Amino acid sequence: MEEEKAQEAAVSIDEEVEEEVSDELDILYTMLKQYVEENELGQQVYLSKAEEYVFIRFSDSVTFRGYSDILEQSGKEVLDVLAEGLMLVDEYVEEVIIAGHTAKVEYDKTDIDRSLSTNRANAVLKYLDDKHVIDSAKYLAIGYGLYSPIADNSTPDGRAKNRRVEIYISRKGYPISYTKKIQDAVNKNEDGDIEYQRNKYID
């Protein structure tokens, strides 16, 4: 009987911890949502959340202009709010994955889409990292180029939607860190044994 009560108490504690962790990530989402609403950025900044993540999508009009990889002031202001929120929930964050995207334009022969999207993701990463609000090892930048569209590239409106920066903030343990998977892969030899141990940045 006593053992059953102990187990029930343990389950109750686990649920409380789980709820607390979720609530902590909600702080970040709520801060961003409030900023977006107060500044009428609902058409330019999309937010969503689940138990395991907070997701942000910035349109090109907020973050960058034309073929530039220099952050606009409006983008910096939103990222300032994001940085403030990250500082508050650092211990619950697994990774901050920043993805840059461009749009396919038939008449454009410059062929810079991949590098531009990567440079933009890195510009966002550096801006956040320079604030020193979370461990630098938690950041990851990806450049998708024009290869992950969310709208029709044949229309101006569709291309505008495809030019974007997305940030995926995963909660500790959801998912397993991409960085950790890479570290595990490079640490092993052909037989799958640990060959050498690189510096460990993420638990």
URFEN-V188469 format. One record per backbone hydrogen bond with DSSP energy under -1.0 kcal/mol. NH is the residue of the N-H (numbers start at 1). CO is the residue of the C=O. If there is no record, write none. Layout:
nh=NH co=CO
nh=NH co=CO
//
This chain:
nh=5 co=1
nh=6 co=2
nh=7 co=3
nh=8 co=4
nh=9 co=5
nh=10 co=6
nh=11 co=7
nh=12 co=8
nh=13 co=9
nh=14 co=10
nh=15 co=11
nh=16 co=12
nh=17 co=13
nh=18 co=14
nh=19 co=15
nh=20 co=16
nh=21 co=17
nh=22 co=18
nh=23 co=19
nh=24 co=20
nh=25 co=21
nh=26 co=22
nh=27 co=23
nh=29 co=25
nh=30 co=26
nh=31 co=27
nh=32 co=28
nh=33 co=29
nh=34 co=30
nh=35 co=31
nh=36 co=32
nh=37 co=33
nh=38 co=34
nh=39 co=35
nh=40 co=37
nh=41 co=36
nh=44 co=41
nh=45 co=41
nh=46 co=57
nh=48 co=55
nh=50 co=53
nh=54 co=169
nh=55 co=48
nh=56 co=167
nh=57 co=46
nh=58 co=165
nh=59 co=44
nh=60 co=163
nh=62 co=59
nh=63 co=59
nh=64 co=60
nh=68 co=65
nh=72 co=63
nh=76 co=72
nh=77 co=73
nh=78 co=74
nh=79 co=75
nh=80 co=76
nh=81 co=77
nh=82 co=78
nh=83 co=79
nh=84 co=80
nh=85 co=81
nh=86 co=82
nh=87 co=83
nh=88 co=84
nh=89 co=85
nh=92 co=89
nh=93 co=90
nh=94 co=170
nh=96 co=138
nh=97 co=168
nh=98 co=140
nh=99 co=166
nh=100 co=142
nh=101 co=164
nh=102 co=145
nh=108 co=105
nh=116 co=112
nh=117 co=113
nh=118 co=114
nh=119 co=115
nh=120 co=116
nh=121 co=117
nh=122 co=118
nh=123 co=119
nh=124 co=120
nh=125 co=121
nh=126 co=122
nh=127 co=123
nh=128 co=124
nh=129 co=125
nh=130 co=126
nh=131 co=128
nh=132 co=129
nh=138 co=135
nh=139 co=136
nh=140 co=96
nh=142 co=98
nh=144 co=100
nh=147 co=144
nh=155 co=152
nh=159 co=155
nh=160 co=156
nh=161 co=157
nh=162 co=158
nh=163 co=159
nh=164 co=162
nh=165 co=58
nh=166 co=99
nh=167 co=56
nh=168 co=97
nh=169 co=54
nh=170 co=95
nh=171 co=52
nh=172 co=92
nh=174 co=171
nh=181 co=177
nh=182 co=178
nh=183 co=179
nh=184 co=180
nh=185 co=181
nh=186 co=182
nh=187 co=183
nh=189 co=193
nh=192 co=189
nh=195 co=187
nh=196 co=187
//
